């Protein structure tokens, strides 16, 4: 029997901010009998409750596991520094919010990373749980620590701290892992922890870093990555769930107790994207496109609304307006919920896939909030480089239609620091924003028109054509954005109507270090953690100086430094830290696409054209699954 830490924890809660986030008991949460289960998972999204609870991936795995007989899954999130200090003082371990059980007592500790800036939070949770930070120091009494999520496609920077990593979709993977752990425990744990990890490695779909050795060249580049025992595969493959209608999760979405970043029920309408934006890791690693059917989506919305009481439904995917039946989905759902308080939203829309009919269906039952579009690049030239095939005419036409249909607020997302970018490319963002306001004023006959320009720094990511690119330095990024800010402000007539939001270049350099780093970066992460680094995705906790000093100390005896990992361009023959992890994408194809980017050549979407041979479908034994199904959503029967 494992005891709850609640009595000790409860005494600390009056002294911390937002204590409600540690209490548990959310609508649709699950607490199972510990002794009636033989495989027990603690699932973590390594950020604060308000960010972690709405995370779809964690919520889906929580439900998939808890549906299984004899399997238990509970959730844990990062605790704020105020509670962390008290927990250390009063010897309260990292706990789950469901039954307040100590994380160290579970069989498996699964951590889902959508960004690399959560790595220090992983170390804080391990330390609080009493789990040795380094995998080599753990024994049978400790949980198996498994990384998942997008950042797991290059887990090398955290290779010292995790026992395993899973690439790709988790639904079937967690069940396979569960079965392996169950069998090993039933046999009396033969061969100890090592044998369990070996059984996981042999599946070919679970990466165990300790079973691979990395050899380096004198100049710091990787010579090769080799398995250090027999039976371990040379390459580890990603998981792909086919037929999303069979995996209609979450069926009972969690309803948070405290305010969270998304107050809505979300339904994933398709997975994957083949638009081929060269900067976009999510689009590259989640191929191929697999759509949910219109009837499957209708059932999930109906069941989810009745299970939660939410009044907003987000139709999620990487580019939701690209669903082959999006018009019918939007109209069908708007018809079904006409006269109720239920509104629909599309979090991500492409200018060229968006039309006003769709926008009107989405806002029929709800409010007209702002519309968000992501041209990503300010100039036509840079959009060719990144393969974001959106013309300024498309944007102006769409925005004009929106303004004339009653919208007043448009938000535009761009990136700064893209490969081959110049000051001129970025300054054209000001010109584009000005043209948007101008078109809006003409279309609506009103001067009360707003446009917000939001800019993020570009970070090259593994498994994309830009994985070889040099990153723009922090100072250069800041200088370029300062010029853009001045250009927007200098315009008397339009400047006031344009909001300007951007991040400085420093967090991007740290993210770049972590996203393309190798095992040597583990020392840096540990040094930052030991120096008090936590919540690096939050500007109030992030310290660039702390990271740079830690890197200087940790890498002083190595032939590499921060610029080597970030602003340096790689050549074709260099072994990249993640080359032994198979996302299905052919390395030659990625390199050719990188050369096409430098030549400013655009590539079409393979959903509507012949195959471009990226490698995913044959290598992963998958295929594109899209409609149209030709079905319609029927009205809900009134009971």
C-alpha positions as CSV (number, residue, x, y, z in Angstrom):
1,X,0.0,0.0,0.0
2,X,1.3,3.5,-0.9
3,X,0.2,6.3,1.4
4,X,-1.1,9.6,0.3
5,X,1.1,12.6,1.1
6,X,-2.0,14.8,1.3
7,X,-2.0,15.3,5.1
8,X,1.6,16.7,5.0
9,X,0.9,18.7,1.8
10,X,-2.3,20.2,2.9
11,X,-0.6,21.9,5.9
12,X,1.7,23.8,3.4
13,X,-1.0,25.0,1.0
14,X,-2.2,28.1,2.9
15,X,1.3,29.5,2.5
16,X,1.6,29.3,-1.4
17,X,0.0,31.1,-4.3
18,X,-2.8,29.3,-6.2
19,X,-3.1,26.3,-3.9
20,X,-6.1,25.1,-5.8
21,X,-3.8,23.7,-8.5
22,X,-2.4,21.0,-6.2
23,X,-5.7,19.8,-4.8
24,X,-7.0,17.4,-7.6
25,X,-10.5,16.0,-7.9
26,X,-11.2,17.6,-11.3
27,X,-14.3,16.6,-13.1
28,X,-13.6,13.4,-15.1
29,X,-10.3,12.7,-13.2
30,X,-9.8,9.1,-12.1
31,X,-8.5,7.5,-8.9
32,X,-8.0,3.8,-9.0
33,X,-7.2,1.3,-6.2
34,X,-3.4,1.0,-6.0
35,X,-3.4,-2.6,-4.9
36,X,-5.9,-3.7,-7.6
37,X,-3.4,-2.6,-10.3
38,X,-0.1,-4.2,-11.3
39,X,1.2,-1.5,-13.7
40,X,1.2,2.1,-12.5
41,X,2.1,5.3,-14.5
42,X,2.8,8.8,-13.3
43,X,2.3,11.2,-16.2
44,X,3.9,14.6,-16.2
45,X,3.6,17.7,-18.4
46,X,6.7,19.5,-17.1
47,X,5.1,23.0,-16.6
48,X,2.6,24.6,-14.3
49,X,-0.8,23.2,-13.8
50,X,-2.4,26.0,-15.9
51,X,-0.3,25.0,-18.9
52,X,-0.1,21.3,-18.3
53,X,-3.7,20.4,-17.6
54,X,-5.2,21.3,-21.0
55,X,-2.4,19.5,-22.8
56,X,-4.1,17.1,-25.2
57,X,-1.3,14.5,-25.4
58,X,-1.1,13.9,-21.6
59,X,-4.9,13.9,-21.3
60,X,-5.3,11.3,-24.0
61,X,-2.6,8.9,-22.5
62,X,-4.2,9.4,-19.0
63,X,-7.5,8.1,-20.3
64,X,-6.1,5.4,-22.6
65,X,-4.2,3.9,-19.6
66,X,-6.9,4.2,-17.0
67,X,-9.4,2.4,-19.3
68,X,-7.2,-0.7,-19.0
69,X,-8.0,-3.3,-16.4
70,X,-5.2,-3.4,-13.8
71,X,-3.5,-0.3,-15.0
72,X,-3.5,3.0,-13.2
73,X,-2.3,6.5,-14.4
74,X,-2.1,9.6,-12.4
75,X,-1.0,13.2,-13.3
76,X,1.7,15.4,-11.9
77,X,2.8,18.9,-12.9
78,X,5.7,21.2,-12.0
79,X,5.2,22.9,-8.6
80,X,5.9,26.6,-8.3
81,X,9.2,27.6,-6.5
82,X,7.2,28.7,-3.4
83,X,5.8,25.2,-2.9
84,X,9.1,23.5,-3.9
85,X,11.0,25.3,-1.1
86,X,8.3,24.2,1.5
87,X,8.3,20.6,0.2
88,X,12.1,20.4,0.6
89,X,11.9,21.9,4.0
90,X,9.1,19.5,5.2
91,X,10.3,16.5,3.2
92,X,7.2,16.2,1.0
93,X,8.0,14.4,-2.3
94,X,6.8,15.2,-5.8
95,X,3.2,14.0,-5.8
96,X,0.4,13.2,-8.2
97,X,-2.7,15.5,-8.1
98,X,-5.1,12.6,-8.4
99,X,-4.4,10.7,-5.2
100,X,-1.4,12.6,-3.9
101,X,0.8,9.6,-4.1
102,X,4.6,10.0,-4.3
103,X,5.9,9.9,-7.9
104,X,8.8,7.7,-6.8
105,X,6.4,4.8,-6.0
106,X,5.2,4.3,-9.5
107,X,6.5,1.8,-12.1
108,X,6.8,4.3,-14.9
109,X,7.2,8.1,-15.0
110,X,6.2,9.4,-18.4
111,X,7.1,13.1,-19.2
112,X,5.8,14.8,-22.3
113,X,7.9,17.6,-23.7
114,X,6.4,19.9,-26.3
115,X,9.3,22.3,-25.8
116,X,12.9,21.9,-24.7
117,X,12.6,24.7,-22.1
118,X,11.0,22.1,-19.7
119,X,14.2,20.2,-19.1
120,X,15.1,21.9,-15.8
121,X,11.6,21.2,-14.6
122,X,12.2,17.5,-15.3
123,X,15.3,17.6,-13.0
124,X,13.3,19.4,-10.3
125,X,10.6,16.8,-10.4
126,X,13.1,13.9,-10.3
127,X,14.9,15.4,-7.4
128,X,11.7,16.1,-5.4
129,X,10.6,12.6,-6.1
130,X,13.8,11.1,-4.6
131,X,14.7,9.6,-8.0
132,X,18.4,9.8,-8.8
133,X,19.0,12.5,-11.5
134,X,21.1,10.3,-13.6
135,X,19.7,7.1,-15.1
136,X,22.8,5.1,-14.3
137,X,22.3,5.6,-10.6
138,X,18.8,4.1,-10.5
139,X,17.8,0.6,-9.5
140,X,14.6,-1.6,-9.5
141,X,13.1,0.5,-6.7
142,X,12.9,3.6,-9.0
143,X,10.3,4.3,-11.8
144,X,11.5,4.0,-15.5
145,X,11.7,7.6,-16.7
146,X,10.3,7.9,-20.3
147,X,10.4,11.1,-22.4
148,X,7.8,11.7,-25.1
149,X,6.4,14.6,-27.0
150,X,7.9,16.6,-29.9
151,X,11.2,17.3,-28.1
152,X,11.7,13.5,-27.7
153,X,12.7,13.4,-31.4
154,X,16.1,14.6,-30.1
155,X,16.4,13.4,-26.5
156,X,20.2,13.5,-26.5
157,X,20.6,16.6,-24.3
158,X,18.6,14.7,-21.6
159,X,20.0,11.3,-22.4
160,X,21.7,11.1,-18.9
161,X,18.5,11.8,-17.1
162,X,16.0,9.5,-18.9
163,X,15.8,5.8,-19.1
164,X,13.9,5.8,-22.4
165,X,12.3,7.9,-25.1
166,X,9.3,7.3,-27.3
167,X,9.0,9.0,-30.7
168,X,5.7,9.9,-32.2
169,X,2.1,9.0,-31.3
170,X,1.8,7.6,-27.7
171,X,-1.6,5.8,-27.6
172,X,-0.4,2.4,-28.8
173,X,3.1,2.8,-27.5
174,X,2.1,3.2,-23.8
175,X,0.0,0.1,-24.0
176,X,2.9,-1.9,-25.5
177,X,5.2,-0.6,-22.8
178,X,2.6,-1.5,-20.1
179,X,2.3,-5.1,-21.4
180,X,6.2,-5.5,-21.3
181,X,6.4,-4.1,-17.7
182,X,3.5,-6.3,-16.6
183,X,5.1,-9.5,-18.0
184,X,8.5,-8.7,-16.5
185,X,6.9,-8.0,-13.1
186,X,4.8,-11.2,-13.3
187,X,8.0,-13.3,-14.0
188,X,9.6,-11.9,-10.8
189,X,11.6,-9.1,-12.4
190,X,14.3,-11.3,-14.0
191,X,17.6,-9.6,-14.8
192,X,16.5,-6.4,-13.0
193,X,16.1,-3.0,-14.5
194,X,18.6,-3.8,-17.2
195,X,16.6,-6.7,-18.6
196,X,13.4,-4.6,-18.5
197,X,15.1,-1.8,-20.6
198,X,16.5,-4.5,-22.9
199,X,13.0,-5.8,-23.6
200,X,11.7,-2.3,-24.3
201,X,14.7,-1.7,-26.7
202,X,14.1,-4.9,-28.6
203,X,10.6,-3.6,-29.7
204,X,12.5,-1.2,-32.1
205,X,10.2,1.6,-31.0
206,X,11.6,2.6,-27.6
207,X,15.0,4.4,-27.5
208,X,17.2,3.5,-24.5
209,X,20.1,6.0,-24.5
210,X,22.4,3.9,-22.3
211,X,22.5,1.2,-24.9
212,X,24.2,3.5,-27.4
213,X,27.7,5.0,-27.3
214,X,28.5,8.3,-29.0
215,X,32.0,8.7,-30.4
216,X,33.4,12.2,-31.3
217,X,35.9,13.6,-33.8
218,X,38.8,15.8,-32.4
219,X,37.0,18.9,-33.7
220,X,33.9,18.1,-31.6
221,X,31.6,16.7,-34.3
222,X,30.0,13.3,-33.8
223,X,31.9,10.4,-35.4
224,X,29.2,7.9,-35.0
225,X,26.5,6.6,-32.6
226,X,26.6,2.8,-32.1
227,X,24.6,0.2,-30.1
228,X,26.9,-1.1,-27.3
229,X,25.2,-4.6,-27.0
230,X,23.6,-7.1,-29.3
231,X,19.9,-7.1,-29.9
232,X,19.6,-3.3,-29.8
233,X,18.5,-1.8,-33.1
234,X,20.8,0.6,-35.0
235,X,17.8,3.0,-35.6
236,X,14.7,3.5,-33.4
237,X,11.4,4.2,-35.2
238,X,8.6,6.6,-34.5
239,X,5.0,5.4,-33.7
240,X,2.1,6.3,-36.0
241,X,-1.5,5.8,-35.1
242,X,-3.6,5.0,-38.1
243,X,-7.4,5.4,-38.2
244,X,-8.0,8.1,-35.7
245,X,-11.7,7.3,-35.5
246,X,-10.6,4.1,-33.5
247,X,-8.8,6.4,-31.0
248,X,-11.5,8.9,-30.2
249,X,-9.8,10.3,-27.1
250,X,-10.2,12.1,-24.8
251,X,-13.8,10.8,-24.3
252,X,-14.1,12.5,-20.9
253,X,-11.9,15.6,-21.1
254,X,-10.6,16.9,-17.8
255,X,-12.2,20.1,-16.5
256,X,-9.7,22.1,-14.5
257,X,-10.3,23.6,-11.0
258,X,-8.1,26.6,-11.5
259,X,-7.9,28.9,-14.5
260,X,-5.8,27.4,-17.4
261,X,-4.4,28.7,-20.6
262,X,-7.3,27.1,-22.7
263,X,-10.8,27.2,-21.3
264,X,-12.4,25.0,-23.9
265,X,-13.0,21.5,-25.0
266,X,-10.7,20.5,-27.8
267,X,-11.1,17.9,-30.6
268,X,-8.2,16.9,-32.8
269,X,-9.7,16.8,-36.3
270,X,-6.6,15.5,-38.0
271,X,-3.0,14.6,-37.3
272,X,0.0,15.4,-39.4
273,X,0.6,18.1,-42.1
274,X,2.2,18.0,-45.5
275,X,2.2,21.7,-46.4
276,X,6.0,21.3,-46.1
277,X,6.8,24.5,-44.2
278,X,10.6,24.0,-43.8
279,X,10.8,25.6,-40.4
280,X,8.0,23.5,-38.9
281,X,9.1,20.5,-36.9
282,X,5.6,19.5,-36.0
283,X,4.6,19.2,-39.7
284,X,7.6,17.2,-40.6
285,X,7.6,14.6,-37.7
286,X,3.8,14.0,-37.6
287,X,3.5,12.9,-41.3
288,X,1.4,11.5,-42.9
289,X,-1.9,13.3,-42.7
290,X,-4.6,11.3,-41.0
291,X,-8.1,12.8,-40.9
292,X,-10.9,12.0,-38.5
293,X,-14.2,11.5,-40.3
294,X,-16.8,14.2,-40.0
295,X,-19.1,11.8,-38.2
296,X,-16.3,10.8,-35.8
297,X,-15.7,14.5,-35.0
298,X,-19.4,15.1,-34.5
299,X,-19.5,12.2,-31.9
300,X,-16.5,13.5,-30.1
301,X,-17.9,17.0,-29.8
302,X,-21.3,15.7,-28.6
303,X,-19.8,13.4,-26.0
304,X,-17.2,15.9,-24.8
305,X,-19.7,18.7,-24.4
306,X,-22.0,16.6,-22.3
307,X,-19.1,15.3,-20.2
308,X,-17.6,18.8,-19.5
309,X,-20.2,21.5,-19.8
310,X,-17.8,23.7,-21.8
311,X,-19.2,26.3,-24.2
312,X,-16.4,26.5,-26.6
313,X,-15.1,23.7,-28.9
314,X,-11.6,24.1,-30.4
315,X,-11.1,22.2,-33.7
316,X,-7.4,21.3,-33.3
317,X,-4.8,20.3,-35.8
318,X,-1.6,21.9,-37.3
319,X,-3.8,23.6,-39.9
320,X,-7.4,23.0,-39.2
321,X,-8.9,24.7,-42.3
322,X,-7.0,22.1,-44.4
323,X,-9.4,19.3,-43.4
324,X,-11.0,18.0,-46.6
325,X,-14.5,18.5,-45.1
326,X,-13.9,21.5,-42.9
327,X,-16.8,23.5,-44.5
328,X,-19.2,20.7,-43.8
329,X,-17.8,20.2,-40.3
330,X,-18.2,23.9,-39.4
331,X,-21.6,24.2,-40.9
332,X,-22.8,20.8,-39.4
333,X,-21.6,21.8,-35.9
334,X,-23.0,25.3,-36.2
335,X,-26.4,23.9,-37.2
336,X,-26.3,21.4,-34.4
337,X,-25.6,23.9,-31.7
338,X,-27.6,26.8,-33.1
339,X,-29.4,28.6,-30.3
340,X,-27.1,27.2,-27.6
341,X,-24.1,29.0,-26.1
342,X,-21.7,26.7,-27.9
343,X,-19.1,28.4,-30.0
344,X,-16.5,27.0,-32.3
345,X,-12.9,28.0,-32.8
346,X,-10.1,27.2,-35.2
347,X,-6.8,27.9,-33.4
348,X,-4.7,27.8,-36.5
349,X,-5.8,28.9,-39.9
350,X,-3.9,29.4,-43.1
351,X,-4.7,32.4,-45.2
352,X,-5.1,30.4,-48.4
353,X,-7.3,27.7,-46.7
354,X,-9.6,30.2,-45.0
355,X,-12.8,31.8,-46.3
356,X,-15.4,34.0,-44.9
357,X,-18.2,31.4,-45.2
358,X,-16.0,29.3,-42.8
359,X,-15.5,32.3,-40.5
360,X,-19.2,33.0,-40.4
361,X,-20.0,29.4,-39.5
362,X,-17.5,29.5,-36.7
363,X,-18.8,32.7,-35.2
364,X,-22.5,32.0,-35.8
365,X,-23.3,30.9,-32.2
366,X,-20.5,32.8,-30.5
367,X,-18.6,36.0,-30.3
368,X,-16.4,37.5,-33.1
369,X,-13.1,37.3,-31.5
370,X,-10.0,38.2,-33.5
371,X,-8.7,36.2,-36.4
372,X,-5.2,34.9,-36.4
373,X,-3.1,34.2,-39.5
374,X,0.6,33.3,-39.8
375,X,2.3,34.5,-43.0
376,X,5.6,33.8,-41.1
377,X,7.8,35.8,-43.5
378,X,7.4,39.5,-44.4
379,X,8.6,39.3,-48.0
380,X,7.5,37.1,-50.9
381,X,11.2,35.9,-51.2
382,X,11.5,34.7,-47.7
383,X,8.1,32.9,-47.9
384,X,9.6,31.0,-50.9
385,X,12.6,30.1,-48.8
386,X,10.4,28.6,-46.0
387,X,7.9,27.1,-48.4
388,X,5.0,29.1,-46.9
389,X,3.1,29.7,-50.1
390,X,0.9,32.6,-49.1
391,X,1.0,35.7,-51.3
392,X,0.3,39.2,-49.9
393,X,-2.7,39.4,-52.3
394,X,-4.2,36.3,-50.6
395,X,-3.7,37.9,-47.2
396,X,-5.2,41.3,-48.2
397,X,-8.1,39.7,-49.9
398,X,-8.9,37.5,-46.9
399,X,-8.5,40.3,-44.4
400,X,-10.6,42.7,-46.4
401,X,-13.4,40.1,-46.5
402,X,-13.1,39.6,-42.8
403,X,-13.2,43.3,-42.0
404,X,-16.2,43.9,-44.3
405,X,-18.0,41.0,-42.5
406,X,-17.7,42.7,-39.2
407,X,-14.3,41.6,-37.7
408,X,-12.2,44.4,-36.3
409,X,-9.1,42.7,-35.0
410,X,-6.5,40.6,-36.9
411,X,-3.4,39.1,-35.5
412,X,-0.4,38.2,-37.8
413,X,2.4,35.9,-36.8
414,X,5.9,36.2,-38.2
415,X,9.4,34.8,-37.6
416,X,12.7,36.7,-37.4
417,X,16.0,35.1,-38.1
418,X,15.0,32.7,-40.9
419,X,17.7,31.4,-43.2
420,X,19.0,33.9,-45.8
421,X,16.9,36.6,-44.2
422,X,18.0,40.3,-44.5
423,X,16.8,43.4,-42.7
424,X,14.8,44.2,-45.8
425,X,12.8,41.0,-45.5
426,X,11.8,41.9,-41.9
427,X,11.1,45.5,-42.7
428,X,8.5,44.4,-45.2
429,X,6.4,43.1,-42.2
430,X,5.7,46.8,-41.5
431,X,4.6,47.3,-45.0
432,X,2.3,44.3,-44.9
433,X,0.7,45.4,-41.6
434,X,0.1,48.9,-43.1
435,X,-1.6,47.3,-46.2
436,X,-3.8,45.2,-43.9
437,X,-5.0,48.3,-41.9
438,X,-5.5,50.2,-45.2
439,X,-7.5,47.4,-46.7
440,X,-9.5,47.0,-43.5
441,X,-10.4,50.7,-43.4
442,X,-11.5,50.7,-47.0
443,X,-13.5,47.4,-46.6
444,X,-15.3,48.4,-43.4
445,X,-15.6,52.2,-43.9
446,X,-14.2,52.6,-40.4
447,X,-10.9,53.8,-38.9
448,X,-11.5,51.6,-35.8
449,X,-9.4,48.7,-37.2
450,X,-6.6,46.9,-35.4
451,X,-3.8,44.6,-36.5
452,X,-1.4,43.0,-34.0
453,X,2.0,41.9,-35.3
454,X,3.5,39.1,-33.2
455,X,7.1,38.0,-33.8
456,X,9.0,34.9,-32.6
457,X,12.6,34.2,-33.1
458,X,13.3,31.3,-35.5
459,X,15.0,28.2,-33.9
460,X,16.2,25.5,-36.3
461,X,14.8,22.1,-35.3
462,X,15.8,18.4,-35.8
463,X,14.2,16.4,-38.6
464,X,13.4,19.5,-40.7
465,X,15.2,20.8,-43.8
466,X,16.5,23.7,-41.6
467,X,18.3,21.3,-39.2
468,X,21.6,22.2,-41.0
469,X,21.0,26.0,-40.8
470,X,22.9,28.5,-38.7
471,X,20.7,30.4,-36.2
472,X,20.7,34.2,-36.0
473,X,22.5,35.4,-32.9
474,X,20.5,37.1,-30.1
475,X,22.1,40.6,-30.7
476,X,21.4,40.4,-34.4
477,X,17.8,39.3,-33.8
478,X,17.2,42.2,-31.4
479,X,18.8,44.7,-33.8
480,X,16.6,43.6,-36.6
481,X,13.4,43.8,-34.5
482,X,14.4,47.2,-33.2
483,X,14.5,48.4,-36.9
484,X,11.1,46.9,-37.5
485,X,9.6,48.5,-34.4
486,X,11.0,51.9,-35.4
487,X,9.5,51.5,-38.9
488,X,6.1,50.7,-37.5
489,X,6.1,53.6,-35.0
490,X,7.4,56.1,-37.6
491,X,4.2,55.8,-39.6
492,X,1.9,58.5,-38.3
493,X,-1.3,57.4,-40.0
494,X,-1.0,53.6,-39.5
495,X,1.4,53.1,-36.6
496,X,-1.1,53.6,-33.9
497,X,-3.4,50.9,-35.3
498,X,-0.6,48.3,-35.3
499,X,0.2,46.5,-32.1
500,X,3.7,45.1,-32.0
501,X,4.7,42.1,-29.8
502,X,8.0,40.3,-29.9
503,X,10.4,38.3,-27.8
504,X,14.0,39.2,-27.5
505,X,16.5,36.8,-29.1
506,X,18.0,35.4,-25.9
507,X,15.5,32.6,-25.1
508,X,15.7,31.4,-28.7
509,X,19.5,30.9,-28.3
510,X,18.9,28.7,-25.3
511,X,16.1,26.8,-27.1
512,X,18.4,26.4,-30.0
513,X,21.2,25.0,-27.8
514,X,18.7,22.4,-26.3
515,X,16.9,21.5,-29.6
516,X,20.1,20.7,-31.6
517,X,22.3,19.7,-28.7
518,X,24.0,16.3,-28.1
519,X,24.8,14.5,-24.8
520,X,27.4,17.0,-23.8
521,X,24.6,19.5,-23.2
522,X,23.3,17.4,-20.3
523,X,26.1,18.9,-18.1
524,X,24.8,22.4,-19.0
525,X,21.2,21.5,-18.1
526,X,22.3,20.0,-14.8
527,X,24.5,23.1,-13.9
528,X,21.6,25.4,-14.7
529,X,19.2,23.3,-12.5
530,X,21.7,23.3,-9.6
531,X,22.0,27.1,-10.0
532,X,18.3,27.4,-9.4
533,X,17.0,27.3,-13.0
534,X,13.3,26.4,-13.3
535,X,10.4,27.3,-15.6
536,X,12.6,28.5,-18.4
537,X,9.6,29.0,-20.6
538,X,8.4,31.8,-18.3
539,X,10.1,35.2,-18.8
540,X,10.0,36.0,-15.1
541,X,12.1,32.9,-14.3
542,X,14.3,32.7,-17.4
543,X,17.9,33.9,-17.0
544,X,20.1,34.0,-20.2
545,X,23.1,34.8,-18.1
546,X,22.6,31.7,-16.0
547,X,22.5,29.5,-19.1
548,X,25.6,31.1,-20.7
549,X,27.7,30.9,-17.5
550,X,26.6,27.3,-17.0
551,X,27.5,26.5,-20.6
552,X,30.9,28.1,-20.3
553,X,31.7,26.1,-17.1
554,X,30.3,22.8,-18.3
555,X,31.9,22.9,-21.8
556,X,35.3,24.4,-20.9
557,X,37.2,21.2,-21.6
558,X,35.2,20.4,-24.8
559,X,36.0,21.6,-28.3
560,X,32.5,23.0,-28.6
561,X,30.6,26.1,-27.2
562,X,27.2,27.7,-27.5
563,X,27.8,29.3,-30.9
564,X,29.0,25.9,-32.2
565,X,25.5,24.4,-31.4
566,X,23.4,27.5,-32.4
567,X,24.8,29.9,-35.0
568,X,27.0,27.5,-36.9
569,X,25.8,26.0,-40.2
570,X,26.3,22.2,-40.6
571,X,27.4,20.5,-43.8
572,X,25.8,17.5,-45.4
573,X,28.2,14.8,-44.2
574,X,28.1,15.8,-40.5
575,X,26.5,13.2,-38.2
576,X,23.7,14.9,-36.4
577,X,22.9,13.9,-32.8
578,X,19.5,12.5,-33.8
579,X,20.4,10.7,-37.0
580,X,19.9,7.3,-35.4
581,X,16.3,8.2,-34.5
582,X,14.0,7.6,-37.4
583,X,11.1,10.0,-38.1
584,X,10.5,8.3,-41.4
585,X,11.9,11.3,-43.3
586,X,14.7,10.4,-45.7
587,X,17.8,12.4,-44.9
588,X,18.6,12.9,-48.6
589,X,15.2,14.3,-49.2
590,X,15.6,16.7,-46.3
591,X,19.0,17.9,-47.6
592,X,17.5,18.4,-51.1
593,X,14.7,20.4,-49.6
594,X,17.3,22.5,-47.8
595,X,19.0,23.2,-51.1
596,X,15.6,24.1,-52.6
597,X,15.2,26.6,-49.8
598,X,18.5,28.2,-50.7
599,X,17.4,28.3,-54.3
600,X,14.0,29.8,-53.3
601,X,12.1,26.8,-54.8
602,X,8.6,26.0,-53.6
603,X,7.2,22.5,-53.1
604,X,3.6,21.5,-53.2
605,X,1.5,19.7,-50.7
606,X,1.6,15.9,-51.4
607,X,-2.1,15.5,-50.3
608,X,-3.1,17.0,-53.6
609,X,-0.2,16.1,-55.9
610,X,1.9,13.1,-56.6
611,X,4.3,11.9,-53.9
612,X,7.6,13.8,-53.4
613,X,9.3,10.8,-51.9
614,X,10.0,12.2,-48.4
615,X,10.1,8.5,-47.2
616,X,7.5,8.5,-44.4
617,X,4.8,6.3,-46.0
618,X,6.9,3.4,-47.2
619,X,9.3,3.4,-44.2
620,X,6.6,3.7,-41.5
621,X,4.1,1.5,-43.4
622,X,1.6,4.3,-43.3
623,X,-0.5,6.2,-45.8
624,X,-2.3,9.4,-46.2
625,X,-5.9,9.1,-44.8
626,X,-8.1,11.8,-46.0
627,X,-11.8,12.3,-47.0
628,X,-14.1,13.4,-48.3
629,X,-16.4,10.8,-46.8
630,X,-19.4,12.4,-48.4
631,X,-21.3,12.2,-45.1
632,X,-23.0,15.1,-43.3
633,X,-23.6,15.8,-39.7
634,X,-27.3,15.1,-38.9
635,X,-29.1,17.3,-36.4
636,X,-28.9,16.0,-32.8
637,X,-32.1,14.3,-31.8
638,X,-33.9,16.3,-29.2
639,X,-34.6,14.2,-26.1
